[in-house]
C-alpha cells in the first residue's frame, strides 16, 4: 500500500493552478477564505483574487452602488473587489437620495439596511407641534425626526424583501436617541412587530426607556427599623440585565445611539412581498415627549 507523506500532500497543492484554488475559495464564505489565506502562501494569493470577492459581493451590488450619489467615488477608490467588499463593510453607503443606507456584514457578506426617518411613515410627522425635522451630526442621514409631544405614537417602515439577502434571518430594530427623559414612555410599553404585508405578524411589548431596565435589575423594599425607614437591597437581581432580557429593553450601539429589537424575519429565496416593521403606543393615553 502506497503511503503519502504530509510534505508530499502539501506540495501537491502547488500543482493546482491559482485560478483553481481561487474558484474553490469562492464557494466558502469571507471569514473562512481569510482564515485559509493564513495557512499557506498559495491560499493567500488566491484569496486576493477578484474571482473570490466577486462571489462574496451581493449579486446585485452594481445596481445597489448605482443608487448612491457616491458611486463613482467608491468605485474609483476601490483597487480590487476585496477592497470594495471591505469598504461596504466598514462604512454604510447612502442610497436612494439619502432615504436608505446599506452595508455588508463582514463575516458573511449579507446585506444590512437602515431606513432613514424620512423613509418611515410617522403619524403626525408633518405637524411641527408633534414632530420636528432637524439635522444631527451623529446621524448618517441628513435629517432626523425629533419627537416634541404626541399622544398617539405610531411609526412604520417598509422594505421589499427582494432587496434583502435570501435564506437569511434578519432582526429589525428601531434606532433612536433620547434628548432628555422619555416622559410618558418610562413605564409604558410599546407594541412592536415585524411581518410581511398582508400576513399576520407576531406582536410583542418592549420598553424604550433603557433606564427602566437598569432599575428593574434590583428590587428595593422599604423596611421599618425602629423609628426610621431605610431603603435596603434585599437579594439578587429581580430580573435579567436589560441587554439580556429577550431584547425587551434598548441597548447602546457603538455610535452612541440606542436600538430596540422589533422582531425577526427569515427571508426565503424568491420572496417578493413587502416587509413591514411597526412601533406604536396608542392605548396608554399619556402624552409622550423626550
N, C-alpha and C positions, 0 to 999 in steps of 0.2 A: 504494500500500500504506500503510495507516494505521500510524503509529508511536505508541507509548505511552511517555511518559517515566517515569522511576523515581519521580518525585514523584507522578504520577497513579496508579501502581501502589500506592504506599504509602497514598494517600488512599482507594483503593478498598477497603482492608481495613476502614476505619472505616464503610463502608456495611453491613458484616455485623453482625448483632446480637451482643451479647456472649455470649449463650447459645449461639450457633452456634460461636463461637470456643472457648468452654469445652468444647463437645461434641467438637470436633476435638482439643483438647489432651488430653482424657481417653483418647484412643486412642494416646497416646505413652507415655512412662514418666516417673516422678517427676523423674529427673535432666534429661531433655530439656524437660519442662514448665517447670522452674525456669530453665533456660537461655533458653528462649524468652521468659520473662517479663521478661528484661532487655533484650529487643530494642526493645519499644515499650510505651507505657502501656496500650494495648488488650489486649495479651497479659498484662500484669501483672494487670489487673483480672480477666480471665477465669481466670487461673491460680489465683486465690484462691477460685474458686467451689467450693461443696460438690459440684457435679456431677463436677468433675475428680477430687477426692480420694476421693470415694465409690468411683470406679472403681479407684483405686490401692490402696485398702484391700482386704484379703482378702475374698472373697465371704462368708465365714463369720465376719467379725470380730465381729459382735454375739454370736454363740454363744460365741466364744472369750473375749470380755470377761466374759460372764456367768459363766464358770467361776472368776473371780477374786473374792476377798473385797474387793478394792479397786475393783470395777466401778463402783459408784455414785459414788465419789470421782473416778475417772478421767473418767467421762462428764460430771460436773458441772463439772470444771475445764477441759474442752476447749471452747473457744469456737467452733470450727469443725471440719470434717472434716480440714482440713490440720493444725490444731493437734493433733487426735487422732492423726493419722498420725505426726507428729513425736514425740509423746510415746511412742508404741510403738517408735519407732526409738531414742530416747535412753535409755530405761530399760526393762529387761525386766519383763514383767508376770508375777507369780507366779500360777499357776493350779492347779486340781485339788488344793486343800488343801495346797499347798506342795510337791507332788511334781514339778512341771514349771515352767519359765518359757518365755515366748515373747517375741520381739522381731521387728522388721521390718528387713530390710536397707534402708538409707536410699535408695540409688540405684535400687532395683528394686521394693521392697515385698514381696519374697519372705519367707516365714516362716522364722524361725530358732528352734529349740527347744533347751532344755537339760533333761536329766533329772537330778533330784536323786539323791543316793546312796540315799535311801530308795526310789526308784523303780527301782533296779537290783537284779539278782539277784547277790548276793555269796556265794560258797560259804564257809561257816563264819562268815558275817556276824553271826549271832545268838549267837556264842560269844565272850564277853569276853576269853578267853585269846588269841584270834587278832585280833579286831577290836573297837574301841570306838566308841561314838557320842557325839560332842561338838558343842558349838556353836562357831562360828568367826565373829567379827565381819567378816571379809573375804569371807565367803561370802554369796551372795544367798539361800541356803536356811537353814532353822532348824537343820538338823543336817548334819554331815559324818561320813563313816566314816574312822576312823583305823586304819591297819594297825599291829598290835602285832607279830605274828610268825606267819608261815604257811609251810608247805612247799608247799601246793597253792594257787596263786593263780589264781582264775577269777572274772571279772566279766562279766556280760551285761546288756544293756539292750534293750528292745523298744519300738517305737512303730508305730502303724498308719500306713501310707503315705497314707491318706485325710486325715491331719492335715497333710501336707506340701503345699507349693506344687507344682502339676502342671507337667510339662515343665521340670523344674529339676534341675540336677546338684548334689547335696549332698555335702559332706565331713563325715564323722563323726569326732569327736575325743574323747579322754579328757582331762579337766581334773583336775589334781592339784597338790599342793604338798608336796615333801619337808620334813619337820621336822628331818631330820638327814641322814646318809648313806643311800644306798639299798643297804644290805647284802644281798648275795645277788642283787642285780639290777644291780650296777655293771658286770659283764662278761657278764651272762646275757641274751640276747634274749628277748622275749616274743612270742607269736604273737597277731596281731590279725586281725580280719576283719569285713566288713560284707556283708549279703545278705538276701534275702527268706527268711522261714521256709519250710522245705520245699524250697528250691532250693540248689544248690551255690554257695558263695561263695568268692571268692578269699582266700587267707590269705597273710600276709607277716610277716616278723620286724622288730621295731623295738626300740629301747633306751629305757628310761625314765630312764636316767641322762644328763642333759644334759652333765655334766662329761666323760663318756666321749667325746662328740662333739668337745669342745674339745681333749681330749688327742690325738685322732687327727688333728688338723689339722697337727701337726708330727711328724716322725719323728726320734726320738732314738737315737743309736748310741754305745756306749762305744768309744773308740779308745785304745789303749795308746801313750802317748808317753813314751819313756824309762822311768822307774820309776813314773810316775804314770798313773792312769786319769782321763780327763776326759770329761765329757758334752758332746757338741757337737751343734749343729743342722746337719744335712747336707742342705741343699737346700730346695725349696719344699714347701708343704703336701702331705702324703701323701694327703689326701682333701679333698673339698669341705667348707666350713664346715658345722657341724651343721645350721644352719637351712636349708641349701640342698641337703641330702643326701637328696633324694627323700622328705622327711618321715620319715626313719629315726630322728631324734632329736627330743626335745621342743624347743619354742620358747616364749619367755616372752610372756605376754599382757599387755595394758595394765593389768590389775588385779593383776599380780604373781604370778598362778598360772602353771603350765606347761600346755601342751597338746601331745598327740601325735596325729598323724593315724592313724586306724584303717582308713580306706578311703573310697571314693566310691560313690555310688548315684544313678542317674538315675531320678527319679520320673516315670513315664509318666502320661499323662492316664487317669484311671479306675482306677488301680492301687489295689486294696483289701486287699492282704495285709499282714502284719506285717513290719516291717524289724527285723532283729536285729544288734546290734553286740557283739563279744566281745573280751576281753583275757584271755589265760591263759599261765601258765608252770607246767607240770606235769611237765616232763621233766628239769630240771636236778638236782632232788633236794636243793637247798640251801634252808635256811631264809631267809626274806626279811623284812626289817623296815626301818623308816625311823627 
